[in-house]
Amino acid sequence: MRFEIDEAYLLSQLERLLRIPSPTGYTDSVVHHVSDELEHLGVDVELTRRGEIRARLRGEQPRPARAIVSHLDTLGAMVKRLKDDGRLELVPIGHWSARFAEGARCTLFSDERVHRGTILPLKASGHTFNREVDTLPVGWDFVELRIDERIDDRADLARHGIDVGDIVAIDPQPEFLDNGFIVSRHLDDKAGVALMLAALQALIRSGMVPPVDTYWLFTIAEEVGVGAASILLPEIASLVAIDNGTTAPGQNSREQGVTVAMGDETGPFDYHLTRKLLGLAREHGIAVQRDVFRHYRSDLASALVAGNDIRTALLTFGIDASHGYERITIGSLSSVAALVAAYAESPVLIKRDARPIGPASGFTSQPEGPQPD
């Protein structure tokens, strides 16, 4: 049986999440929103000092617990320098091209107030610079932030309370189309957060009790490489991340169904967990494909680097133009949510994982082909 996902609820959560600015370092508001929603759904919620969220859906047994993770933070920018002409030099928050920053409307959060503005190339007027507008290189050294205030110099910027280190949130500009396409910035990973909430809602509505505790984790610094480094508990044996799967040339990801990532730049994901997820997708009639991402990290990498001994897998929704003006489909989000719910309800196959360490008895095995003489 495939879990029925409430797509209206999923879309409403995604729309609300996109309205909340949350570049890395400025995530308090989105943390409050998601925490409130989790409490409304009826699960136990805890926050770390910095605001990472850990919610527990209780199962029949506490171990070996499972965890599912997505991240609340998005790309953004920070003020690097106040320029003599009243414009602002920026550095990116997270890894994204200044090509996608040019022309973006944005909000600057100073210590005193909020300002609106536009990120522009240094040579923005064709009437002034003629063809130089088209020959200006692409990069963060070649863009600047224009604040929508009467500002002519550095002193004016200071009078408005603007200073180095102020955070800039980029407008998402979302469109929800009748044909199922969703186009916006920051779908990575607010779409992942929304589908996790929808999967959790479906599980709770079903009345089923998972075989083991399932933790629903939401991190706040994935875009800068921190991710799930400090949110896990010792009883958690496996971690499934929800993030974007790039549908670019040379990739096997699609904008429909679920893409199970077999590996990324940090290496292969857990052999047994990825194949369990592939089997669950087929069992529940969910369209699925595999992919490998060469220039990609997720919450999983930071969790492993931090020393967590966990099995890892990555479920993705197909996304076009990742870290740019992104496009996804509601069908893919719903498919990933259904697979997440199926995983949470599935039986534990590796019972030895209930213990962090033990004898070789009960350890897993992988198929072996013919051995050379």
C-alpha positions in Angstrom: 0.0 0.0 0.0 1.4 3.4 -1.0 0.9 6.1 1.7 -1.5 8.8 0.6 0.2 12.2 0.7 -1.9 15.3 1.3 -0.5 17.4 -1.6 -2.5 20.5 -0.6 -0.8 20.4 2.9 2.6 19.8 1.3 2.2 22.8 -1.0 0.8 25.1 1.7 3.8 24.3 3.9 6.3 24.9 1.0 4.6 28.2 0.2 4.8 29.3 3.8 8.4 28.2 4.2 9.4 30.1 1.1 8.0 33.3 2.6 10.3 33.1 5.6 13.8 34.3 4.8 16.4 31.9 6.2 19.9 32.2 4.8 22.5 30.4 6.9 23.0 32.4 10.0 19.5 33.9 10.0 17.2 30.9 10.7 15.4 31.7 13.9 12.1 32.5 12.3 11.9 29.4 10.2 13.0 27.3 13.2 10.0 28.7 15.1 7.6 27.9 12.3 8.7 24.3 11.8 8.8 23.7 15.5 5.2 25.0 15.9 4.1 22.8 13.0 5.7 19.7 14.4 4.1 20.3 17.8 0.7 20.8 16.0 1.2 17.4 14.4 1.7 15.9 17.9 5.4 14.8 18.0 8.0 15.5 20.7 10.2 18.5 19.7 13.6 19.5 21.0 15.9 22.3 19.9 19.7 22.5 20.2 21.3 25.7 21.4 21.7 27.0 17.8 18.3 25.9 16.7 18.6 22.6 15.0 15.3 20.6 15.4 15.0 17.0 16.6 11.4 15.6 16.6 10.7 12.0 17.7 7.9 9.8 16.4 7.8 7.0 18.9 7.9 3.4 17.7 7.5 0.0 19.3 11.2 0.0 20.2 13.7 2.8 20.8 16.6 1.1 18.9 17.9 0.9 16.3 16.4 4.3 15.8 16.1 5.9 12.3 16.5 9.5 11.4 15.4 11.6 8.4 17.0 15.0 7.8 16.5 18.1 5.7 17.9 21.6 6.1 16.1 24.8 6.8 18.9 27.2 5.7 19.2 28.6 2.2 21.8 30.4 0.2 22.3 34.2 0.7 24.9 36.8 1.0 26.7 39.0 3.6 28.0 42.6 3.5 31.8 42.5 3.0 32.5 46.2 2.6 30.8 49.6 2.6 31.8 51.4 -0.6 32.5 55.1 -1.0 29.6 55.6 -3.4 27.1 54.1 -1.0 26.9 50.6 -2.6 27.7 47.4 -0.8 30.3 44.7 -1.7 29.0 41.2 -0.9 30.3 37.7 -0.3 28.0 34.7 -0.8 26.6 32.6 2.0 26.9 29.0 0.6 28.2 28.1 -2.8 26.3 29.8 -5.6 27.2 31.7 -8.7 27.0 35.5 -8.9 25.4 34.9 -12.3 22.2 34.1 -10.4 22.6 37.0 -8.1 22.5 39.6 -10.8 19.2 41.4 -10.8 17.9 39.6 -7.6 15.7 41.5 -5.2 16.6 41.0 -1.6 16.3 42.1 2.0 19.2 43.3 4.1 18.9 42.7 7.9 20.9 45.3 9.8 21.2 45.4 13.6 18.6 48.2 13.6 16.1 47.7 10.8 15.3 46.0 7.5 16.2 47.4 4.1 15.2 46.4 0.6 17.5 46.4 -2.4 18.8 44.9 -5.6 22.0 43.1 -6.5 23.4 44.6 -9.6 26.5 44.1 -11.8 29.0 46.9 -11.4 28.2 48.1 -14.9 24.4 47.9 -15.0 23.3 50.6 -17.4 23.6 50.0 -21.1 23.0 53.7 -21.7 26.2 54.4 -19.8 28.5 51.5 -20.5 27.2 50.3 -23.8 28.7 46.9 -24.7 30.8 46.7 -21.5 27.6 45.6 -19.8 27.9 42.3 -21.8 31.6 41.9 -21.4 31.8 42.3 -17.6 33.1 39.1 -16.0 30.8 36.9 -13.8 31.8 36.8 -10.1 31.1 38.2 -6.7 33.8 40.8 -7.3 31.7 42.2 -10.1 28.3 42.7 -8.4 27.1 45.1 -5.7 24.0 45.7 -3.6 22.0 48.9 -4.2 19.9 49.8 -1.1 16.5 51.5 -1.8 17.2 54.5 0.4 18.6 58.0 -0.1 22.3 56.9 0.1 25.1 58.6 -1.7 28.2 57.6 0.4 29.6 55.5 3.2 28.4 58.1 5.8 24.8 57.6 4.5 25.1 53.8 4.9 26.3 54.3 8.5 23.4 56.6 9.2 21.0 53.9 8.1 22.6 51.4 10.5 24.2 49.3 7.7 27.5 47.6 8.5 29.9 44.9 7.6 28.5 41.4 8.3 24.8 42.3 7.7 23.0 39.3 6.2 21.2 39.5 2.9 18.2 37.2 2.1 17.4 36.7 -1.6 13.8 36.8 -2.7 12.5 33.4 -3.7 10.0 34.7 -6.4 8.0 31.4 -6.3 5.4 30.3 -8.9 3.1 27.4 -8.4 1.8 26.4 -11.8 -1.4 24.5 -12.5 0.5 21.8 -14.4 2.4 20.7 -11.2 5.6 22.6 -11.8 7.0 24.8 -9.0 9.6 27.4 -9.9 11.5 29.4 -7.2 14.8 30.0 -5.5 15.5 28.1 -2.3 13.5 24.9 -3.2 16.8 23.4 -2.0 15.9 22.5 0.6 12.6 24.0 1.7 10.9 21.5 -0.6 12.6 18.8 1.4 11.3 20.2 4.6 7.8 20.5 3.3 7.7 16.9 2.0 9.1 15.6 5.4 6.2 17.4 7.2 3.8 15.8 4.7 5.3 12.3 5.2 5.0 12.7 9.0 1.4 13.9 8.7 0.6 10.8 6.5 2.1 8.5 9.1 0.3 10.0 12.0 -3.0 10.0 10.1 -2.6 6.3 9.3 -2.5 5.4 12.9 0.4 3.0 12.3 3.1 2.7 14.9 6.7 2.4 13.4 8.7 -0.6 14.6 11.4 1.7 16.0 11.6 5.4 17.0 12.0 7.7 14.0 13.7 11.1 14.4 12.8 14.0 12.1 15.7 16.3 12.0 16.0 19.8 10.6 19.5 21.4 10.4 20.4 25.1 10.0 23.8 25.3 8.4 24.0 22.7 5.6 24.7 25.2 2.9 28.0 26.1 4.6 29.0 22.5 5.2 28.0 22.0 8.8 24.7 20.1 8.4 24.0 17.2 10.7 27.3 17.2 12.5 25.9 17.7 16.0 22.2 16.7 15.9 22.3 12.9 16.1 21.8 10.6 19.2 23.7 7.4 20.0 20.6 5.3 19.4 20.3 6.5 15.8 21.7 3.8 13.5 20.7 5.1 10.1 20.3 8.6 8.6 18.3 9.3 5.4 18.8 12.8 3.9 16.2 14.5 1.8 17.6 17.0 -0.7 17.7 17.9 -4.4 18.7 15.7 -7.3 20.2 17.7 -10.2 18.5 17.0 -13.5 21.4 18.4 -15.6 23.0 16.8 -18.7 25.0 13.8 -17.8 22.8 13.0 -14.7 20.2 10.3 -14.4 17.9 12.3 -12.1 14.5 13.2 -13.3 11.8 15.7 -12.3 9.4 12.9 -11.7 9.5 10.1 -9.1 12.3 9.6 -6.7 16.0 9.6 -7.4 18.1 7.5 -5.0 21.6 8.8 -4.9 24.2 6.0 -4.8 27.1 8.2 -4.0 28.4 11.8 -4.0 31.8 13.5 -3.8 32.3 11.9 -0.4 31.9 8.4 -1.8 29.2 5.7 -1.9 26.3 5.7 0.5 25.5 2.6 2.6 25.0 -0.4 0.4 22.2 -2.0 2.4 20.2 1.1 3.2 20.1 2.4 -0.4 19.0 -1.0 -1.7 16.3 -1.2 0.9 14.9 2.1 -0.2 15.0 1.0 -3.8 13.1 -2.1 -2.9 10.5 -0.2 -0.9 10.0 2.1 -3.9 9.3 -0.8 -6.2 7.1 -2.5 -3.5 4.9 0.6 -3.1 4.7 1.4 -6.8 6.8 4.6 -6.6 8.8 5.5 -9.8 12.5 5.4 -8.9 15.9 5.9 -10.6 19.5 6.0 -9.4 22.1 8.7 -9.8 25.6 9.6 -8.7 26.5 13.2 -7.9 30.2 14.3 -8.4 30.0 17.8 -7.1 27.6 17.4 -4.2 27.5 17.2 -0.4 24.6 16.9 2.0 23.8 16.7 5.7 25.2 13.1 5.5 28.8 14.2 4.8 29.0 16.4 7.9 27.4 13.7 10.1 30.0 11.1 9.0 32.9 13.5 9.3 31.8 14.4 12.8 32.4 10.7 13.7 28.9 9.3 13.7 28.8 5.5 13.0 25.6 5.4 11.0 24.3 4.0 7.8 23.5 6.8 5.2 21.3 7.2 2.2 20.1 10.1 0.1 16.6 10.5 -1.3 16.2 13.3 -3.8 13.5 15.2 -5.7 14.5 16.1 -9.2 15.5 19.8 -9.6 16.5 21.8 -12.6 19.0 24.6 -12.2 20.0 23.9 -8.7 21.3 26.8 -6.6 19.8 29.1 -9.3 16.2 29.7 -10.2 15.1 26.2 -9.5 12.3 24.0 -10.9 10.6 20.9 -9.4 7.3 19.1 -9.6 4.7 18.3 -7.0 4.7 14.7 -8.3 8.3 14.2 -7.3 7.8 15.8 -3.9 4.8 13.5 -3.2 6.7 10.5 -4.4 9.6 11.2 -2.1 7.2 11.8 0.8 5.5 8.5 0.2 8.8 6.6 0.2 9.9 8.3 3.4 6.6 7.2 5.1 7.1 3.7 3.8 10.6 3.6 5.1 9.6 4.8 8.6 7.0 1.9 8.7 9.2 -0.8 7.3 10.6 -3.6 9.4 14.1 -3.5 10.8 16.3 -5.9 8.7 19.6 -5.4 10.4 18.8 -6.1 14.1 22.5 -6.0 15.0 22.4 -2.2 14.4 20.6 -1.8 17.8 24.1 -2.0 19.3 26.8 0.5 18.5 29.4 -2.2 18.5 29.4 -6.0 18.9 30.7 -9.3 17.6 30.8 -10.3 14.0 27.7 -12.5 14.5 24.8 -11.0 12.6 26.9 -8.6 10.6 25.7 -8.0 7.0 27.1 -9.5 3.8 27.3 -8.4 0.2 27.1 -10.5 -2.9 30.4 -11.9 -4.2 31.1 -12.7 -7.8 33.5 -15.3 -9.2 36.9 -15.0 -7.7 40.0 -15.2 -9.9 42.4 -18.1 -9.3 
